[in-house]
Amino acid sequence: MAENKSRFAAGLTNSAPATVTPLPVNIRVNALRPENLKNFNLDQAVAFASALASQAQTIDALYAAIDGFADAPLRYEGGKGVIRGRGANQADVLIIGEVPDADEDEALEAFAGKPGRLVDAALKALSLTERATLLPGLFWRPAGSRPATDEDVALTAPFMTRLIELSAPKTVILLGGTAIRVTLGTSDSVQKLRGKAQDIALPGGHKVPAYATFPAAFLLTQSLAKKAFWADFLAATAHL
């Protein structure tokens, strides 16, 4: 495994930045909402999401509940469907990403594109491929992969919390601000949270340690962040 770690670290240092296409701006999200959400009430929708999530006793049942949750405005923004995690259902390592991109929407699977391959390489170097599950930061792709709103986060959080509870990981790695907001309920930056375990609060007073780091897509354009990303992965998995 030591050789794998060295190869991955060297690859992070030497890899060239990728070209990134700018996202659309000024998307009128409210204009995409259907008639059934004309009188949308966020508090009521969050309460309904929480009830659905708590009733799910398996991960498959939880995804079925997410798929049937008609009160999420996000699901009407043009995405193909619910984006599921990939990997083992119950894994030692849970990795939560950013706002889903076009590749993830096309595959309906988290980390389906280039950022996912980078994460896969890190897990392989740590010999953790079979012990990890990768999740999207949101369960539907927003229009144009726009940034997550407070509404998106509030409606995702109950399902994500239940998914973490059912997955029973030993550690969670949060890749970027969306994952941080959804799981920790804070808008603190990656830079502020890096280097120290945070606690994700679960029902019944249970907690799971979480480690914040940069989004994998960010590393494709910001090579200086790659060493920090690798260091964060090492810290998050050192106790496994």
Legacy VTK file of the C-alpha trace (Angstrom):
# vtk DataFile Version 3.0
C-alpha trace
ASCII
DATASET POLYDATA
POINTS 240 float
0.000 0.000 0.000
2.948 2.319 0.663
3.924 2.101 -3.010
0.354 2.930 -4.068
0.356 5.973 -1.778
3.618 7.232 -3.257
2.364 6.809 -6.809
-0.872 8.611 -6.086
0.873 11.497 -4.329
3.276 11.847 -7.250
0.362 11.829 -9.671
-1.305 14.646 -7.788
1.838 16.727 -7.957
2.564 16.169 -11.635
-0.898 16.100 -13.202
-1.813 18.976 -15.500
-4.833 21.220 -14.886
-7.957 20.475 -16.901
-10.066 22.944 -18.824
-13.372 23.739 -17.158
-16.400 25.146 -18.963
-18.072 28.008 -17.043
-21.527 27.271 -15.662
-24.597 29.167 -16.833
-25.540 32.146 -14.679
-28.760 34.001 -13.853
-30.881 30.862 -13.974
-34.448 31.649 -12.890
-35.000 28.660 -10.645
-38.485 29.636 -9.474
-39.688 29.728 -13.067
-38.984 25.986 -13.309
-41.371 25.021 -10.515
-44.520 23.098 -11.472
-48.066 24.083 -10.598
-48.238 21.645 -7.669
-45.570 23.723 -5.878
-47.246 27.073 -6.464
-47.919 27.407 -2.726
-44.684 25.733 -1.642
-43.919 25.905 2.088
-40.342 25.018 3.000
-40.996 24.181 6.652
-43.771 21.766 5.715
-41.644 20.195 2.984
-38.712 19.676 5.369
-41.026 18.074 7.935
-42.389 15.733 5.256
-38.860 14.861 4.083
-37.840 14.100 7.660
-40.839 11.820 8.143
-40.149 9.926 4.922
-36.476 9.535 5.759
-37.101 8.245 9.273
-39.513 5.598 7.968
-36.953 4.074 5.586
-35.370 0.973 7.115
-32.987 0.154 4.265
-30.905 2.165 1.830
-33.013 0.978 -1.106
-36.169 2.049 0.728
-34.602 5.434 1.397
-33.791 5.966 -2.272
-37.369 4.991 -3.116
-38.563 7.642 -0.659
-36.282 10.238 -2.245
-37.531 9.313 -5.699
-41.131 9.697 -4.549
-40.592 13.004 -2.763
-42.648 15.309 -4.981
-42.217 18.367 -2.743
-38.601 19.008 -3.761
-38.472 21.915 -6.243
-34.977 20.787 -7.216
-36.308 17.666 -8.918
-38.153 19.782 -11.502
-35.095 21.642 -12.810
-34.394 19.264 -15.675
-32.304 16.516 -14.106
-32.851 12.977 -15.378
-33.625 11.536 -11.968
-32.302 10.682 -8.526
-28.523 10.406 -8.406
-27.545 7.451 -6.251
-24.339 6.676 -4.467
-21.965 3.995 -5.638
-19.940 1.445 -3.732
-20.816 -0.806 -0.829
-24.133 -0.097 0.910
-22.482 -0.335 4.308
-18.921 0.929 4.143
-16.246 2.139 6.516
-15.653 5.288 4.456
-18.422 7.561 3.200
-17.443 10.284 0.729
-19.933 13.061 -0.010
-19.399 15.338 -2.982
-20.577 18.600 -4.441
-23.505 19.669 -6.614
-23.960 16.924 -9.247
-22.538 17.648 -12.686
-23.660 16.565 -16.157
-21.769 13.259 -16.020
-23.421 12.298 -12.758
-26.837 13.286 -14.087
-26.322 11.216 -17.225
-25.218 8.144 -15.273
-27.558 8.791 -12.311
-24.559 7.886 -10.174
-22.285 9.925 -7.923
-18.739 10.774 -9.061
-19.285 9.449 -12.582
-16.791 11.739 -14.383
-13.192 12.940 -14.063
-13.500 14.069 -10.432
-14.723 10.598 -9.558
-11.718 8.981 -11.174
-9.455 11.100 -8.990
-11.310 9.976 -5.866
-11.170 6.368 -7.063
-7.399 6.678 -7.452
-7.048 7.982 -3.908
-9.132 5.133 -2.519
-7.143 2.583 -4.507
-3.876 4.014 -3.183
-5.238 3.582 0.342
-6.548 0.065 -0.406
-10.034 1.274 0.500
-11.896 0.796 -2.778
-14.037 -2.033 -1.413
-14.670 -0.212 1.861
-16.029 3.070 0.515
-19.310 4.544 -0.679
-19.463 7.738 -2.751
-22.524 10.005 -2.503
-23.621 13.177 -4.307
-23.985 16.425 -2.389
-27.573 16.734 -3.691
-29.817 13.975 -4.993
-30.832 15.826 -8.164
-28.746 17.944 -10.498
-29.767 21.618 -10.318
-30.291 23.529 -13.548
-26.878 24.195 -15.059
-25.250 22.681 -11.960
-25.915 25.986 -10.195
-24.733 26.336 -6.576
-26.919 24.768 -3.904
-29.418 27.102 -2.264
-30.406 27.045 1.404
-33.653 25.439 0.272
-31.784 22.659 -1.549
-29.677 22.011 1.531
-32.639 21.976 3.920
-34.534 19.431 1.820
-31.497 17.224 1.246
-30.303 17.109 4.856
-32.977 14.744 6.295
-32.358 12.166 3.589
-28.571 12.495 3.807
-28.605 12.151 7.580
-30.673 8.975 7.322
-28.402 7.649 4.573
-25.368 8.172 6.799
-27.193 6.469 9.662
-28.096 3.435 7.535
-24.613 3.223 5.994
-22.965 3.210 9.451
-19.535 4.476 8.303
-16.499 4.829 10.544
-15.488 8.074 8.870
-17.015 10.591 6.453
-15.061 12.747 4.008
-16.804 15.945 2.910
-15.678 17.198 -0.486
-16.626 20.859 -0.620
-19.114 23.361 0.708
-22.325 21.601 -0.309
-21.409 18.444 1.590
-20.406 20.557 4.589
-23.689 22.476 4.610
-25.853 19.382 4.167
-24.187 17.309 6.893
-22.841 19.821 9.413
-25.396 22.604 9.013
-22.732 25.270 8.655
-21.478 27.521 5.880
-17.923 27.471 7.231
-15.351 27.086 4.473
-13.219 24.061 3.715
-10.157 26.066 4.719
-11.637 26.755 8.159
-12.699 23.161 8.823
-9.723 21.293 7.384
-7.335 19.462 9.663
-9.741 18.607 12.463
-12.490 16.027 12.801
-16.015 17.427 12.873
-19.012 15.581 14.308
-22.051 14.731 12.211
-24.955 14.457 14.635
-27.259 11.482 14.110
-30.536 10.545 15.821
-30.235 9.039 19.275
-27.246 11.154 20.198
-24.906 9.214 17.939
-22.078 10.940 16.093
-19.723 10.080 13.251
-16.421 11.867 12.570
-16.228 13.903 9.376
-13.260 15.513 7.635
-13.591 18.417 5.222
-11.472 18.807 2.117
-11.621 20.345 -1.332
-14.038 19.159 -4.045
-12.420 16.732 -6.452
-13.394 18.947 -9.412
-11.497 21.836 -7.813
-8.296 19.816 -7.947
-8.541 19.547 -11.723
-7.884 23.276 -12.021
-6.025 24.096 -8.799
-2.990 21.856 -8.593
-1.737 23.478 -5.388
-4.730 22.014 -3.524
-3.874 18.433 -4.423
-1.337 17.846 -1.673
-3.822 19.153 0.896
-6.517 16.863 -0.517
-4.234 13.854 -0.149
-3.231 14.867 3.376
-6.909 15.169 4.320
-7.655 11.686 2.962
-4.783 10.287 5.013
-6.035 12.007 8.169
-9.629 10.881 7.630
-8.676 7.227 7.199
-5.743 6.935 9.610
-7.851 5.265 12.308
-9.306 2.569 10.045
LINES 1 241
240 0 1 2 3 4 5 6 7 8 9 10 11 12 13 14 15 16 17 18 19 20 21 22 23 24 25 26 27 28 29 30 31 32 33 34 35 36 37 38 39 40 41 42 43 44 45 46 47 48 49 50 51 52 53 54 55 56 57 58 59 60 61 62 63 64 65 66 67 68 69 70 71 72 73 74 75 76 77 78 79 80 81 82 83 84 85 86 87 88 89 90 91 92 93 94 95 96 97 98 99 100 101 102 103 104 105 106 107 108 109 110 111 112 113 114 115 116 117 118 119 120 121 122 123 124 125 126 127 128 129 130 131 132 133 134 135 136 137 138 139 140 141 142 143 144 145 146 147 148 149 150 151 152 153 154 155 156 157 158 159 160 161 162 163 164 165 166 167 168 169 170 171 172 173 174 175 176 177 178 179 180 181 182 183 184 185 186 187 188 189 190 191 192 193 194 195 196 197 198 199 200 201 202 203 204 205 206 207 208 209 210 211 212 213 214 215 216 217 218 219 220 221 222 223 224 225 226 227 228 229 230 231 232 233 234 235 236 237 238 239
